[in-house]
């Protein structure tokens, strides 16, 4: 359990992900993205950690970040020309901050999901 913006976040890391993290030479940033547009979408992004001031360390080798984003327009069927994302400033992020995060590593790819109720899947 870690504190993410004043709210507890339960982080579950599979054995395969633990092995992959141990083999890394650079820290990993796990970004939980909540996308506001016509619809709301959740996504977990994995990338090398940079200088994100709002990243919360989980271990020495990885950190997590919650990032609400939005677009100026709505194009449901136009995946090729996806609009630029911009950070979405939420005045009270607590109700939107996830309760849990699961991380796995399968077939050479990072996988993740997050949710909002304790024990929910």
N, C-alpha and C positions, 0 to 999 in steps of 0.2 A: 504494500500500500504506500502510495506517495501522495504528497499534497500538490495539487495542480490548480493554481489560482485560488487557493483557499478552500478547495473541495477535495475530498479523498478520491483517488483513482486507484482501482485494483488493476495491477498489471500482471497478466499471466503470460509466461514465456515457455513455449514447448521445449522439450529436450533437444530437438533438432535445431531450433533457433538459438538455444544456449550454446550449442557446439559451433554454430556459424558465427555467433558473436565473439566467442573465444578465439576464433581463427582470424578475425578482422585486425587490420593494422591501424585503421582510422575509425573514429567514433561514428555511430549511426544515429541519424535523426529520424524518429518515427513521428510523422505529422498526422494528426487526426483532423481531417478537413470536413467541415460542415458547410455545404454549398447551398446558398440561397439564390434562387432564380424563379422560374415558373413553378418548379418543384423543389423539394429539399432532397439533397443527396448526401450520403455519408461516404467517405473514402479514407483509406489509410495510405499514406505515401511514405516511401522509404528513400532516404538519400544520405550522402555523407554530411556529417554535421558541420555547419559553418559557424558564423558568429551570431546566431539568432539569440537575442537577449531574453526572449520569453521562453526559451527551451528549459525544461525541468530535467535535471539529471536523474536517471534511475540507477545506473551503475557508472563506472568509469568509461565504459565503452558505448553506452547508448543513453539517449535523452528523448523525451517526448515533448510534443507541442500541440496545443489545440488551436486551430486556425479557422475561424468562421470567414467565409469568402462570399462574394456576390458578383453578379455581372450587371451591366447596364441594360442589356437586352435579353430577350428570351427566344431561343431557337431550339425547339425540342428535337426536330428531325435533322438538323444540320450539324453533324458531328465533325465533318471535315474542317469547318470554319468555326471552331469553338471560340467564343468570345474571351477576351482577356479577363482574368480574375483580379479582383481588388479585395484587399482586406475589408471585412465588414465590421465596423466598430459597433459593438454591442455594449450598451451602458451597464447592464447587469448580466454579465456572462454566466453567473452561477447556474441558472436553470438550463442553460445550453451545454454546460461542461459535462463531458461523459463521466459515467460512473465506473466503467471497466474498459479494458483494452486487452485483446488477445493477439499474440504475435507468434507466427510459425515460419518455418523455412522448409520448403518442399521443392524438389526438382530444380534447385539452384535459384529459386525465387522467394523473396520475402512475401509473406501474406499477413494480413491483419484485419481485424474488425473491432468495432467499439459499440457500446450501447449505453443505455440510460437507467435501467433498473438493476438493482443488486440481484445477481443470479440470472438475469435475463439473457437470452441468446439471440 
